[in-house]
Amino acid sequence: MTTDPETASQPRDEAFWARAIGALKVRTMPVEALNLNVQGRHLVGPLQGFGPLYHKRYRVRLVGVALSPESVIQTWRQNFASFWPQGNHFFAPLSGIAPGEVAVLNIASPVGVKMSTGILVIYSDETCFTFMNPQGHMFAGMITFSAYEENGVTVAQVEPLLRSNDPFWEVMMRIYGFKREDWFWHQTLTALARFFGAQAEVEFAEECLDPRYQWAGAKNIWHNAAIRSGLYTIMVRPVQRLARRVSRHPVRRN
């Protein structure tokens, strides 16, 4: 039996990773999805942002529930959007959360403007999946969703590695964003545990890996998704609505 040298040199987990890409491409999305700040954007990792670098862990122990990590991840992946807090939307492509797929996010904000951004699925296997953010997102970094067994109990975990993307986001995160982020993932994991019939408290741990500001990342504000979404809501959307009204009810001339 002979082995193809090219096949033999490939990593065993290659199928779980997204292929290297340049600009993001969004597939067809539902009509209600606000698809801004994703198409044509590039990814920004934890080394490319502006603010201090944090490693966070939110986890919930599914005590009293006989579930394997694989079954937890399968359910979580298939119903990902349903566990998010109300008013926030995750629009995945028809193929679901799979390596290389792009999803559109519509995130609620305190000022009433719905922010549009997205994610790329960079990794997905039986026990975890990982997203990376595009330019303009509040964070430069990645976030991993996983499940594992600890002392006979299955644990579900959300693990962000991130820094604020630009100076605007750094200010917003200091004012309310970090508390909002913590609340968001506490709510998500609580909903996940409730779905499986487990009543459990979310555990949280945080570590600052790099306290420095990266001033080269200040230019990232050009792609800021909140600013662009706000301008679209205030200036572009009213014009579009007016145009649709005119097209439905054309002005009659005598």
Stockholm file with secondary structure:
# STOCKHOLM 1.0

chainA/1-254         MTTDPETASQPRDEAFWARAIGALKVRTMPVEALNLNVQGRHLVGPLQGFGPLYHKRYRVRLVGVALSPESVIQTWRQNFASFWPQGNHFFAPLSGIAPGEVAVLNIASPVGVKMSTGILVIYSDETCFTFMNPQGHMFAGMITFSAYEENGVTVAQVEPLLRSNDPFWEVMMRIYGFKREDWFWHQTLTALARFFGAQAEVEFAEECLDPRYQWAGAKNIWHNAAIRSGLYTIMVRPVQRLARRVSRHPVRRN
#=GR chainA/1-254 SS CCCCHHHHTSCTTGGGBCCCCSSCCCCCCCTTCCCCSCTTCCEECTTSSSSCEEEEEEEEECTTCCCCHHHHHHHHHHTGGGGSCTTCEEECCTTCSCTTCEEEEEECCTTSCCEEEEEEEEEECSSEEEEEEETTSSEEEEEEEEEEEETTEEEEEEEEEEEESSHHHHHHIIIIIHHHHHHHHHHHHHHHHHHTTCCCCCEEEEEEEECCCCGGGGGGGGGCHHHHHHHIIIIIHHHHHHHHHHHHSCCCCC
#=GC SS_cons         CCCCHHHHTSCTTGGGBCCCCSSCCCCCCCTTCCCCSCTTCCEECTTSSSSCEEEEEEEEECTTCCCCHHHHHHHHHHTGGGGSCTTCEEECCTTCSCTTCEEEEEECCTTSCCEEEEEEEEEECSSEEEEEEETTSSEEEEEEEEEEEETTEEEEEEEEEEEESSHHHHHHIIIIIHHHHHHHHHHHHHHHHHHTTCCCCCEEEEEEEECCCCGGGGGGGGGCHHHHHHHIIIIIHHHHHHHHHHHHSCCCCC
//
